[in-house]
Amino acid sequence: LVNSTYRRAEGNMFVSDVERCSSTEMERFIEEGTMLMGFRDACACACEGCTCAGGSSEQRDTTPEGGACCDCGRGGGSPSEGGRPSLPQEAGCGAGQLIACVRAWRRPEDGVGELGMLCVREDMRGHGLGRLAVECAEYACAHIHKCTRMRLEVLLPQVPLEAGEEGSAAADNRRVPNALSLREARADKEHLQAWYQRMGYGVCGSENFAEAYPQFAPLLAAPCTFVVLERELGHVPRPAPLHLPPL
């Protein structure tokens, strides 16, 4: 889900096929509990003793609304018990299909919470899953990682936006099939940034991507900057349940 989402959104921003996340990295994120996942069926934690992960469909149907399936510290439970918020865990409508994910963690250098790898399956967009994923990430950082601020980064390709400007042909280049052109990627990223700002995030700076991450500079197909957005967390309530339409 992560790699296919980023391949479409950022595929033409790089000179070669670059995986956003390797299987080894994903295994580590899941093991350390920083990757929150939403499934159409069954529990994301699959922990020993969980009554909704490996039981019958009747057992899974008893999962409390909002996905707080158990007090194991991975799939649900209250903050005092170490439980993490869950994205939707709906029984009987999709055989464990992953529909959304987001990574939330505490930055060791400053203790600020950060979210990344926010992805929603394309055919499940428009139902509020993205907003719920952000809310779950904020809840995890506030109650589990004890963060008071949240930040994220949005990568922007530097391309001319007006037709006829020098380099505009490159802005429309599609090196990766089915991926957005550089012009489309820029517009899509600006739309994403505005979406975050409507949720209370404010721009607090920007950096040249090649200077901040010189190890990745040779992979860029166009110059890029990333915009840093932050917000104060304050009181973060547990995310409300989300009821999705049937497939």
N, C-alpha and C positions, 0 to 999 in steps of 0.2 A: 504494500500500500504506500509506504513512504517513498520508495524509489520510483514507482510509476507516477506518483503525484508530482514529485520534483522533476522528473524527466520531462513531463509536459510543461510545467511552469518555467523551468530554467534550462531545458535541454540545449537551446541555441545560445545560451550565455556562456557555454564552455566549448572548447575546441574538440573535446573527445567525450565519449560517454562516461560520465562521472557518477558513481553511485553515491547517493546522499548518506547512506548508512549500510555498512556491511552486516552480514549475519552475525559475525562475532560481536560487533558493537551492539547490535540489537539484543543479543542474548545477555550482554552485560547490563544494559539499561533495564531489562526486565528483571534480572536477578537482583539489582540494587533497588528496585522499586520506583524508578523515576519515569517509567513509561506507563501511561494510563491508556487502556484500550477499551473499546466498545464493541460488543458482539451482538448479532441478532439473536443468538441462541446460546445458552449455557453461560457459566461464570468465567470471568477472565483469569481468576486466580488458580483454580483447579488445585486447591490446597487440601491436605489431608484433613478429613473431618468436616469439610464444607458440605452442607446439606443440599446445595444447588448445583454443584459442579459435575459430579459423576452419578447422581441419582436418576430416578425416573423423571419423565416429563412432569408427572404430578408433583414430585418434590420440587422441581425447578419452578413450577408455577407458583410456589409459595414464596419465592424471592420477594422481599419487601420492595415497594416502589422506590425508584431511584437507584437500584442496583446494590444497596448495602446488604450483601448476601450473607455475610458472616462476620465474626469478630477476630478473624485470623490476622488482621493487620495488612492484608493485601487486597482483598476484594471489597471490604466494607468495614463496618464497625464505627463506633464513635471516635472522635479525635482523642479522647482520653485513653482509649484502648489501642491507639496506634493505627486505627483503620484509615485507609485511603478512600477518597470518593471514587465512585465508579461511573463510567459512561454506561449507556443503556445495556442491560443484560436481559433481553426478551426471549422467552421460551417459545418453542414450537413454531418458529416462522423463518428458519433460515439455516439450520444445521451449523451453527458456530461461525457464521460469516463475519469477518472483521469489517466494520463499517467506519470506524474512526479511531484516531489515536492522537496523543500529544505527550511530549516529554516535559516534565517539571522537576527542577532541581535547585539546590542552593549553591550559589557560586562561592567557592572556598576563599577567594581573595577578598570579598567584601560582604559576604553574607546576604547578598541580594538574591531574591528568587528569580529564576529565568524560565521561560517557556520556549519551546521550539518543536519542530517536526509536527506541527499541527496539520493533520490530514483527515479529510472526509472522503469516503468513496464517492465517485462522481455521481452515481445514480441515487445517492442518499442526500445530496445537497439541497438546501432550501427548506429544511425542516428544523433548523435551530441546533444541529449537532455541533457546528463550529463554535458557536457561543457557549454551549454547554461544556465543550472541551476546555475552553479558556477558563470558565468558572471552576471546573474541576482542578485545573492546574493552579489557579490562585488559591483555592481551598487547601490543596496539598501543601503549597509553599507556606501559607499562613499558619496552618494548624500542625503540620508534621515537621516541616523544616524550620518553623519559627521565624519566618521572614516578615519584614514590615514593608518592603518594597518589592516590586515586580518589574522585570524588564524583558524586552524582546528585541530582535533585530529583523529588519526587512531589507533584503538585497535588491538594489536598483541598478539596472544596466544604464550606462550613460550613452544614450543614442539621440540623434536629432528627431524631433517629433513632428516637424513641419515638412510637408512634401516640398521637394526642390532644394532643400538644404544639402550641403556637402555631406556625403556619407549616408544619405537617406536610403540608398539601395541596400547598403549593408544592414540597415535597421530592419529591412523586410526579409533578410536572408533566412531560409529555413534549412539548416543543415540536418536537423533531426526531424524525421517524419512525425507528423501529428503533434509536434511541440509548438508552442507559441513562437512567433517571430520575435526579434528583439524589440520591435516597436510594440507589439501586443503584450510582451512580457513586462515592459515598462508600465504600460497602462494598467495591466492586471495588478502589478505590485503597488502602484499608487492607490488603486481601489482597495487593496488589502490594508495599506497603511491607514487610509481614511476609516476603514471598518474598525480597526483597533482604536483609533482616536475617538470614535463614537462610543467606545466602551470605557473611556476615561484615561487612555494612555496619551501622554504628551511627548513630543519630540524633545530630546535632551542632547542631541548631538548626531554627528555623522562622521564616518571615516572612509578613507580609501581602502577598498577590500584588499588590493595587492600589497599595500603597505602594512595592513594589520595582519594579513595571513600570507606572507611572502612564499610559503611553501606551495600555495595554490595558484600563485600568479601566473605561471606558465600554462595553466589550464583554461584561462579566460579567453573567450572569443571577442569580448568587448570590455572596455574599462567599466568597473562597477564600484559603487559605493554602497555602504549599508547604513541605514538610518536606525538609531537607537531610540526606543520609546520606553518610557517608564511610567509607573503610577504607584501611589501609596495604597497599601492594601487595607489598612484599618480593620474594621470588623467584616469578616468574610463569612456569610452564612453558608450552610451546606447547600449545594446546588439542588434546585427543585427537579422532580422527576420529569422526564420528557417522554411523551407517548408518540410513537412513530406509526405511520400508516403501514398496512401490510404490504409485503412485496408483491 
